[in-house]
Amino acid sequence: MSFLSWIFVGLFAGLLARFITNDDRSGCLYSICVGILGAFIGGGIMQAAGKKGVNEFDIRSVLVAALGAVLLLLVLQAIRGRRGSH
């Protein structure tokens, strides 16, 4: 997958994950970073399950990346919640 495809998958996946988790941070770069990290997480989970990871720019790749991004954002929210309770 090309560099530009990673950016688009990251953007769409990051926006979708932020919508699902109701993340209040904004910005395209934040969404792209969350989405790309989510692609690595989601792709790793899919490969561990014996399925195809994120290989090309299609709806499946965006959904796998969004799954990973949702997991990432939930972990970040849990960490933020713990720090706020002390």
Backbone bond lengths (Angstrom), bond angles and torsions (degrees), N, CA, C in turn:
res aa  C-N    CA-C-N  psi(-1)  N-CA   C-N-CA  omega(-1)  CA-C   N-CA-C  phi
1 M - - - 1.441 - - 1.530 108.35 -
2 S 1.320 116.87 139.47 1.455 120.85 -177.04 1.530 111.29 -78.49
3 F 1.311 114.63 165.57 1.464 121.63 -179.69 1.526 110.89 -59.26
4 L 1.312 117.27 -42.14 1.457 121.98 -179.94 1.527 111.37 -65.43
5 S 1.323 116.91 -37.27 1.466 120.64 176.91 1.521 111.14 -64.05
6 W 1.348 117.14 -39.94 1.462 120.68 177.36 1.528 110.42 -60.79
7 I 1.328 116.61 -39.67 1.463 120.22 -179.93 1.524 110.54 -64.89
8 F 1.333 117.37 -44.74 1.460 120.24 -179.69 1.523 112.02 -67.72
9 V 1.325 117.47 -43.01 1.464 120.44 176.51 1.525 108.91 -61.28
10 G 1.327 117.49 -44.33 1.457 121.49 179.07 1.519 112.50 -61.28
11 L 1.320 116.97 -42.66 1.459 120.60 -179.90 1.523 111.14 -63.91
12 F 1.318 117.19 -50.96 1.465 120.16 -178.62 1.522 111.73 -64.77
13 A 1.321 116.76 -42.96 1.466 120.53 -179.94 1.523 110.59 -67.03
14 G 1.321 117.44 -41.23 1.458 121.21 178.97 1.514 112.28 -63.93
15 L 1.325 117.03 -42.89 1.463 120.39 177.71 1.523 111.41 -64.03
16 L 1.326 116.14 -42.62 1.465 120.48 178.83 1.525 110.89 -63.90
17 A 1.311 117.20 -44.45 1.466 121.17 -179.85 1.521 111.13 -65.86
18 R 1.322 117.61 -40.16 1.465 120.07 178.10 1.521 110.92 -64.74
19 F 1.326 117.53 -35.73 1.458 121.41 177.28 1.530 110.59 -67.36
20 I 1.330 117.13 -44.37 1.467 121.63 -178.37 1.521 111.32 -64.88
21 T 1.332 117.45 -42.94 1.466 120.81 -176.01 1.528 112.54 -90.33
22 N 1.334 116.94 -0.41 1.465 122.08 -179.28 1.535 111.13 56.88
23 D 1.329 115.88 43.58 1.469 122.25 178.31 1.520 108.67 -75.72
24 D 1.325 117.44 128.15 1.458 121.59 -173.92 1.523 114.71 -91.11
25 R 1.309 117.80 -2.42 1.474 119.01 176.86 1.518 109.10 -73.37
26 S 1.320 115.95 151.85 1.460 118.94 -177.33 1.516 110.89 -128.35
27 G 1.300 115.02 167.35 1.451 121.90 176.26 1.516 112.45 120.20
28 C 1.313 114.27 141.40 1.461 120.34 -179.67 1.524 111.71 -66.87
29 L 1.318 117.33 -42.04 1.467 119.62 -178.89 1.524 111.24 -63.76
30 Y 1.329 117.34 -39.91 1.459 121.23 176.83 1.529 110.25 -61.42
31 S 1.340 116.95 -45.89 1.461 121.12 179.53 1.521 111.31 -62.75
32 I 1.325 116.82 -42.58 1.470 120.65 -179.89 1.524 110.42 -63.87
33 C 1.330 117.15 -45.21 1.469 120.71 179.92 1.522 111.46 -62.68
34 V 1.330 116.67 -44.83 1.468 120.72 178.25 1.526 109.87 -61.74
35 G 1.321 116.99 -42.69 1.461 121.25 -179.30 1.522 113.08 -66.76
36 I 1.322 117.16 -41.23 1.470 120.01 179.71 1.523 110.38 -68.55
37 L 1.331 117.11 -43.45 1.467 119.32 175.26 1.526 110.33 -62.19
38 G 1.316 116.36 -38.53 1.463 120.84 176.18 1.512 112.38 -63.28
39 A 1.337 117.38 -34.72 1.461 120.86 177.38 1.526 110.75 -64.56
40 F 1.326 116.14 -40.19 1.469 119.33 176.98 1.533 110.86 -66.02
41 I 1.327 116.41 -43.44 1.466 120.35 -179.53 1.531 110.42 -66.91
42 G 1.331 116.62 -51.26 1.463 120.63 -179.71 1.520 112.31 -63.49
43 G 1.334 116.95 -40.10 1.469 120.33 177.89 1.512 111.88 -64.86
44 G 1.335 116.73 -38.60 1.467 120.99 177.26 1.516 111.62 -64.80
45 I 1.333 116.12 -41.67 1.470 120.07 178.15 1.524 110.47 -64.28
46 M 1.313 116.90 -43.51 1.474 120.22 -179.43 1.527 111.22 -65.62
47 Q 1.317 117.91 -41.23 1.464 120.26 178.80 1.518 110.92 -67.15
48 A 1.337 117.57 -35.33 1.463 120.91 177.17 1.526 110.51 -66.06
49 A 1.331 116.21 -28.88 1.460 120.75 178.16 1.529 111.87 -85.44
50 G 1.336 117.27 0.76 1.457 121.35 178.19 1.515 114.14 85.36
51 K 1.312 117.28 14.03 1.466 122.04 179.60 1.522 110.10 -106.02
52 K 1.322 115.22 172.15 1.463 121.23 178.28 1.519 109.48 -74.46
53 G 1.324 117.28 136.80 1.470 122.37 179.28 1.511 111.05 -83.11
54 V 1.305 116.58 -142.52 1.466 122.66 178.95 1.520 107.25 -97.15
55 N 1.337 116.11 107.74 1.461 120.15 -175.41 1.516 114.12 -118.99
56 E 1.320 117.72 -26.65 1.454 120.33 -175.33 1.519 109.29 -145.46
57 F 1.312 116.09 171.86 1.459 120.80 -179.31 1.518 108.40 -89.16
58 D 1.329 116.00 96.99 1.455 122.31 175.63 1.523 109.07 -149.83
59 I 1.319 116.93 176.46 1.454 120.95 -175.61 1.525 111.30 -64.46
60 R 1.328 117.71 -34.84 1.462 121.32 179.42 1.527 110.67 -63.35
61 S 1.309 116.45 -43.76 1.467 120.61 179.10 1.523 111.15 -63.50
62 V 1.327 116.88 -40.85 1.460 120.27 178.21 1.526 110.37 -63.81
63 L 1.336 117.38 -40.80 1.463 120.64 179.89 1.529 111.77 -68.35
64 V 1.336 117.45 -39.93 1.472 120.54 176.82 1.529 110.09 -64.20
65 A 1.326 116.35 -43.21 1.460 120.53 178.59 1.528 110.52 -65.55
66 A 1.329 117.33 -38.73 1.464 120.67 178.65 1.527 110.70 -65.56
67 L 1.323 117.45 -37.66 1.465 121.04 176.48 1.528 110.17 -60.14
68 G 1.311 116.86 -47.67 1.459 120.80 177.37 1.510 112.23 -63.62
69 A 1.334 117.26 -38.23 1.461 121.19 -179.90 1.529 111.02 -68.46
70 V 1.334 117.26 -37.27 1.464 120.47 176.33 1.520 109.66 -62.69
71 L 1.326 117.02 -44.89 1.463 119.98 177.54 1.526 110.99 -60.13
72 L 1.316 116.96 -43.80 1.463 121.52 178.27 1.528 111.25 -59.61
73 L 1.325 117.16 -47.37 1.459 120.45 -178.31 1.526 112.03 -66.78
74 L 1.330 117.17 -35.96 1.468 119.76 177.20 1.524 111.30 -65.15
75 V 1.328 116.80 -39.97 1.466 120.21 177.16 1.526 109.73 -65.42
76 L 1.326 117.65 -43.07 1.465 120.68 178.94 1.530 111.27 -63.65
77 Q 1.338 117.27 -39.01 1.458 120.07 177.43 1.525 111.24 -66.35
78 A 1.319 117.53 -37.20 1.464 121.04 178.40 1.528 110.25 -66.32
79 I 1.319 117.00 -40.60 1.465 120.48 178.07 1.523 110.23 -65.78
80 R 1.317 117.34 -44.28 1.451 121.72 178.24 1.514 111.27 -62.51
81 G 1.329 117.22 -37.54 1.459 121.63 178.78 1.518 112.39 -65.47
82 R 1.314 117.39 -38.98 1.458 121.46 177.87 1.519 111.73 -66.25
83 R 1.307 116.57 -41.02 1.470 119.71 -179.88 1.514 110.79 -66.73
84 G 1.331 116.94 -34.47 1.454 120.07 -179.50 1.514 113.93 -73.46
85 S 1.339 117.96 -20.14 1.464 120.45 -176.78 1.530 112.98 -86.70
86 H 1.324 118.50 -9.06 1.481 120.65 -179.39 1.481 112.22 -83.47
